[in-house]
Amino acid sequence: MTPKTANRFVRCSCGRLHWGALGAAGLLLCDPARGVLLQRRAWWVHNGSTWALPGGALEIGETVREAAAREAWEEADVPSSAFRATSAFVLDHGAWQYTTVLGVTGSDLEARVANEESAELRWIPPGEVPDLKLHRDFAEVWPTLRAQLGRELVLVVDAANVMGSRPDGWWRDRRGAAERLRDQLAGLAVEGLDDAVTGIGAGPQWRWWPRVVLVVEGKARGVSTIPGVDVVSADTDGDSKIVEVTADARTRTTDHVVVATADRELRGRVSALGAGVLGPGALLRELS
């Protein structure tokens, strides 16, 4: 890609100039112990000397998640293996969009100024962020972003119930059907879910990359975990194991926990724990 394509300014309907003909993305990293990682922009760049996020223009064929990770590496020396992307918020100007990818990391991450576009990198406690001279667009969305800092979507899937909702021959090979469902869920962990599907209610600008827990039972026990999907086998009662997994996820009260099942009694039990529920049909539509 050349600067004549994506790496240029565009003027959108708001009357402002924005960088990135295909839009732009940045990474908002949260470490519970240190706060959020912010970048003070070099004086000579657009909106220079203000505080915002490592970020930049999307390249051709690049997802917002890939763009945010690349920019964090190029500007702050943050490898993609050092954090987990949890959600994304889109600031939509019509002709131009900026996507903030939110991620969580640990205290062992050592970010540093990696190119000339950054003047400084600093971990800032969330309560102190408004005291800084912020980039105008970042200042506008900061209150919305702060509400979801460090919050993940944990999607607990009732394998038996979801498999039983589609006539694909699962009764002939329950283990194989569970493995197929697991593999589809791994794709969902990468593609993500719109906020409206999850029922979280954060708003239509949000998308979530879930941490998926697939609970299996009976002849499906022993299905292995794969990247993106943790598989938990119930020794006896699958519903009780789902409630146990949900209760454990809810110990981090900041996380959003959603259980995919159509079982009425189970839905009531997990709802009593503060979890949301998602019907198998809605989940399968996302997997198709």
Secondary structure, 3 states (H helix, E strand, C coil): CCCCCCCCEEECCCCCEEECCCCEEEEEEEECCCEEEEEEECCCCCCCCCEECCEEECCCCCCHHHHHHHHHHHHHCCCHHHEEEEEEEEEECCCCEEEEEEEEECCCCCCCCCCCCEEEEEEECHHHHHHCCECHHHHHHHHHHHCCCCCCEEEEEEHHHHHCCCCCCHHHCHHHHHHHHHHHHHHHHHHCEEHHHHCCCCCCCEEECCEEEEEECHHHCCCCCECCEEEEECCCCHHHHHHHHHHHHCCCCCCEEEEECCCHHHHHHHHHCCCEEECHHHHHHHHC
